[in-house]
Amino acid sequence: MKKSSLFVYLLSLLTILFFYPLHSYANEKIGFSNGQKIYAPVYSHIYAGNNERPFLLTVTLSIRNTDPKNPIKINVVDYYQSQGKLLEKYLKKPVTLNPLGSLRYIVPERDKTGGSGANFIVEWKSEKYVNPPIVESIMIGTQGQQGISFTSRGQVIFNSN
């Protein structure tokens, strides 16, 4: 093999090895989408102690548009109890969430109807492929001198792509 042919071959190989993983990595890691259905686990209470006493919690559902340039439309924010029964539809009509904007929905501490297996279903759409939003829940509660707080991240259960 001539030196010039070997040089072209090595240069081509290096180009493929260098650029292909970056392109593949960007598509896989960012995962642009134009809509999703997201399941977000929440807990209106957890159980404490040997007697499994309910420890009531305030739930905050947070929806954050992570796209710096494009709005998204939130079409559904539905709250379900542990056995899967719909408790509340939080949206009467779609809401536009501006770039880098966020929304929050609260389930008060006194509302224990959701139970320890409650969840939200959030559906969103966009006219363009965008960075998907972050949907997470924050639970917090206090009883006497005891306080507890934790978060839970939503899981995509349907992708419009």
C-alpha positions, 0 to 999 in steps of 0.5 A: 500500500502506498504511503499516500493511500495509507495516509488517506485511509488513516485520516478517514478512519480517525475522522469517523472515530472522532465525529461519529461518536459525538453525533451519536452521543448528542442525539442519544443524550439530549433526546429531543422530543415534540411531546410526551406523556410523563408519569410522576410518582407522588406521596400524599403520605408515607408510613412511619414507625412500627404501627405504620402511622400515616405521615402526611405530606404536602406535594408540589409537582414541578414542571420545568421547560428546559428548552432555552428557546422554545415554549411548550404546551402543557395539555394535561396535569391529572392527579390519581390515587393509589388504586389508579382512580382519577382524583383531579384534573388540574388543567381546564385548558392547555397552558403555554410554558415559556422557555426556561419557565416553570409551573407548580401544582400543590396537593395540600398536606391535609389532602390524604386522598391520593395515598402512598401510591399517588401519581400525576400524569403530565402530557405536553406538546411542542410545534418543534423538537425541543429539550423535554421538560423536567417533571418532578415532585417534592414532598415535605411534612412535619409532625412534632419535632420530626421533619421529612422531605424528598423528591421524585423524578417523572418517568416518560411512558409515551414519546410522541416521536 
